[in-house]
Amino acid sequence: MASFATFSPKENSLLLKNIPLFAHKYTMKPSHKSFKLPKSVVSPGVLVTERQTREPKAFEFDEYMFTKATRVNEALDEAIPLRHPLKIHEAMRYSLLAGGKRVRPVLCIAACELVGGDEASALPVACALEMIHTMSLIHDDLPCMDDDDFRRGKPTNHKAFGEETAVLAGDALLSLAFEHVATRTNNVSADRVVRAIAELGSAVGSDGLVGGQIVDLTSEGKHVDLNALEYIHVHKTSKLLEAAVVCGVIMGGGRVVDIERVRKYARCVGLLFQVVDDILDITKSSEELGKTAGKDLVSDKATYPKLMGLEKAREFAGVLVERANEELSYFSQDKAAPLHHLANYIAHRQN
């Protein structure tokens, strides 16, 4: 396994400084000694091999996901009742309650429980994460951005309500996210609430999601190498996943060392999420994905399969999930089980 550098939570550098170098060598030299695949062949429907996903066996992951996602959905429904002005609240609810895996909220709750906290402490910030994520999807789908017509199997927000309303719905969800954490969090110290709000703000701003998005937009039509591609996706995708687990640990009363370990875990999982997303974009249909498939290929956008090749991208996903799970080895196996399974779920997801 390649060695990984430590990093500061605030630095804008890449995840693990050796990953881009490793990915480059990995593309050029598939037999690199630092990572050897088992002899079993990765089938087209499987993204990583069984050896690379060391799951604790005695954990009912599907039940855990269903239970937590149901609780999050109930809380989100309660957070935005239909009221005047009706149109904006309809638009907010349309995208927020359209389904989705609720990966970020569940990561937040699981991280809180990892350090001995409870679901109730993390639920407001978990809902806030989903509000922020939904805002990013609404804005990302706009004609001036990625120009998508479908999301989660439904017409995108601007197709259903118009561009002006879609912009405002995203803005309203972003504002509500911070208000929700500040006003709905109970039995957590003010200091921890402020730290969580600061983490959320950093994840979504110019050093986070917005920064990754602008680099992505300005890179269109230009040569993008693996280092630049990783910068984009660490910021567009990983930062919010980092915020999910870091906020969970903060709400659960975790230590600084716990925060740094789950931060590294989430950085790997966030990059894994994007690698898998790129793979699914060229291997699945629009019906299977619930959104337009093959869009990156048509627009000649830089992706991991494009730069590394499909099989090497699959293998790289295996490296990332293994590294993510290694970061959890410092914690109780039972308490870390949800996060282990979430990493493996993201590696194997089919939409």
N, C-alpha and C positions, 0 to 999 in steps of 0.2 A: 504494500500500500504506500502510495506517495505520502510524504510528510506534509502537514498543513501548518501554515503560519498562524500565529495568534493575531488578533486585530482589536482595535478599539471600537466600541459601539458607535462612536461618532464619526469615525473616519469614512471617507468616501471611496476607499480602495475596494478592490474586488474581494469576494468572499474569503477564499483561502488562497493566498497569493500563488500557490503552486498549481491550483486547478487549471488556469488557462495554459500554463506551460505543459502540464500533464496532458491536457486535452489535445494540445498541438502535437506532442510526441505520440500520443495515443493514436492520432489520425495517421501520422506518418509511419509509426512503428507499432503495429498491433500486438507484437509479441513482447512489448516492454516488460521487463522482469517485475516491475512493481505491482503488476496486476495480471493474474492469469485466470482465464475463464475455465470452469470445469469442462470436461469433454462433451457434456450434454449440449445439444444445439438449442438455441432459443427459438421457439416456434413463433410464427407470425402473430399469434394472438397473445403472446406473453412478452412483456417488456424486459423483465430481468429474470435470471435463473433462480431456482429454489435456494441454492446455497447462499445467494446474496441477500436473502430476506430471512433473517434469523428471528422468527416470531415466537414469543412465548405462546405455548399451545393452549393453556387452560384459561383462555380469555374469550368471552363472547363479544367479539368486536361488532358484529352486525346489530346486536341488541343494544350495545353501548351507543353506537352512532344513532340508532333510531330514537332511543330515549333522550339523548342530549339534543338532537336536532328537533325533536318534537317540542321540548321545553323552550328552545330558542325560538321556534316558529310561533309558539303561543305568546312569548314575551314581545316579539316583533309586532304581532297583530295588535296587542294591547298598547304598544308604544305609539302607534299612528292610527287612531280612530278616524273614521270618516267624519269630517266637520267642515265648516266654512273656512276658507274658500274650497269648495268641493273638488274642483278640477285638479288642483295641485296635490291634494291628499289622495285622490284617486290615482294620479300618476306615480306618486311615491310608493303607494301600496302595490300598484301593478307590477313594478319591478322587484320590490323588496320581498314580496310574498309569492313570487313566481316559481318557487322551488329552489333548486340548487342543492349542493352537497353540504353546505354549512361547515365547510372544513375549517375556516378561520375561527368561528365561535367555538367549535368543538376543541380545536387546538388550545384555545384560551382556557377553557374549563378544565381540560386534561392537565394543562401545565399548573393550574392552580391546585388541583388535587394532588399532583406530583409532589408538592412541597407541604402537603398537609392542610391546604385550604379546602373550602367547600364550594359547591356550585353557586350558591346564592351570592357569594362574594364576587364571583367573576361574571355573573350573568349580565349585568348592565354593560360592562366593557365588551363582553362577547357580542352583544347586540350592536353596540357601536361599531365594532369591526365589520359586521355584516352590512351596516348602513354605509360605511365608507367604501367597502368593496362594491356594493350595488351602485353607488354614485360613480365609481370609476368605470363600471360597465356601461352605464347610461351614457356617460360622456365619451367613452371609447367608441361606442357604436355610431356616434353622430357622423353625418356626411363629411364634416371638416376633419375628422379623425380617421377611423378605420372604415366608416361607411358600411355598416352591417345592417341587414334587414331582419335577422332573426337572432334571438337569444333565449336560451332555455326552452326551446321549442315553440316560442311565441314571437309575434312581431316585436321588434325593438321598441323602446319607449317613444322615440321620435316618430316612428311609423304609426303608433297607436294614438299619440296625443299631440304631435307636431313638435318641431325642433325647439321652439321657444319654451314650451312647457317642459320638455325633456331637460333642457339646460337648467331651468329653475328647480325641477324635481331633484336633480343631482345636487344642486347647491343646498337645497333644503335638507336633504339627507345628511350631507356633510356637517351642516350646522347642528342638526339634531343629535348627531353622534356625540359630540362633545357635551352638549347640554344633558344628554341622557346619562353619561357617566357621572357628571357633577351632581345631578339631582336624584338619581335613582340608586346610587351605591350606598349601602347600609353596613354598619358594623365593620368598617374599614377606616383606618386613620386617614385624616386629611392629607398627611404627607404622602401616603401611598397613592391616594387618588390623584394628587397633583403629578406625581411621577408617572403614573399611567397615562394621564392626559398629555404630558410632555412627550412620552414615547409615541403616542398616536399621532401627534402633530408632526413629529420628525419623520415618521414613516410615510405620511401622505404628502409632504411638502417638497420643496425644490431639492432636498437632499435624499428624497425617497421616491415615491411613486411618480410625482410630477417631473422630477429630474430624469428618471428613466424614460418617461413618455416623450419628453422633449428631445432627448438624444435619439430615441427611436424615430421620431418624425423627421429630424434633421439628417438622419442617416439614409433616408430613402433615396434610391438611385445611386448610392455611393458604395464603394467597397467596404464591407464590414468584416473584420477578422474575429477570431474567437474571443480575444480580450474585450473588444468593443461590444460584442454580442452579450458576453457575460455581464458587463457593466449595465447594459440596458435591462436585463432580466433580473439581476440582483436588486435593482432599484424598482422596477415596475412590479415585480412579483414577490421577491423574497422579503423586502422590507416590511410589507404588511403582515406576512406570515411571522416574521420575527417579532413584530409588535404584538401579535396574538399570544405567543408563548411568554414573552417578557412581561406583558401586562398580567397574564395569568399568574406568573410567579410573584410579581409585585403584590397582587391582590391576596395571594396566599401567604404572604409574609416570608417569602424565600430570601436567601442570602445573595450577596453580590456574585459569589462563585456559581450559584445555581443559575442566576440570570445569564452569565456568560456561557455556560454550558448549553442551556436551551437556545440561546441566541445562535450558537454555532450549528446546533441541530436544525433550527429553522432555516438558516441560510442554505444549508445543503438541501433541505426539503423544498424550499422555494425554487432553487435552480432545477431540482428534479422535476417539479411541477411543470416548468416551462419546457424542459427537454421532452417530457412525456406529451405535453400539449402539441409540440412540433411534430412528434411522431404520429399522434392521432390525426393531425390535420391532413396527413397524406395517406393514411391507412384506413380511415373510417369515412362513412357517408355522412351527409348533412343530417339525415334522419337519425342516425346513430348518435351524432354529437349534439343535436339540438341547436346547432348553429351552422353557418355556412362552412362547408369543408373545402379544402384545397385552395383557400383564398391566398395563403402565403405563397403557394406555388405560382398561381396566376399573376400575382403582383411582383414576383421575383424577389421576395423578401428574404433576408438572411435568417436562416434557421439552423438548428443543430444538425438535422439530417443533411441539409444542403452543404454545410461546411465540413462535416465529419463523415457523411455517408450514413445510411439508415442503420446498418448493423452496429457501426461504431457508436452511434448515438444511443442505441439500446444498451450497449455495454457501459457507456458512460453513465447512463441512468443507474445501472447496477452499482457502479462505484459510489455514486452519490447516496443511494439508499443505505449502503453498507456503512459509509462514513457517518451518516445521520444517526444510525442506530448505535454506532460506537460511542457517540457523545452521551447516550443514555446509560451507559454501563456504570456510571458513577452513582446512579440512583437505584432505589429498590426496584427489583424486577417487576413485582406486582404493581407498584404505583406507576412505573414507566410503561406498562403494557399498552395502554391506549395510544401513547405516542409512538411506540414501536409499530403497532398495527396501522396507525395513520400514515406513517412513512411508507409502509408496504402497500397500503391501499392506494396511495397516490402513484406509486410505481406501477401498479397493475390496473389502474382505472381504465375503463374503456370508453369514457366520454367526458 
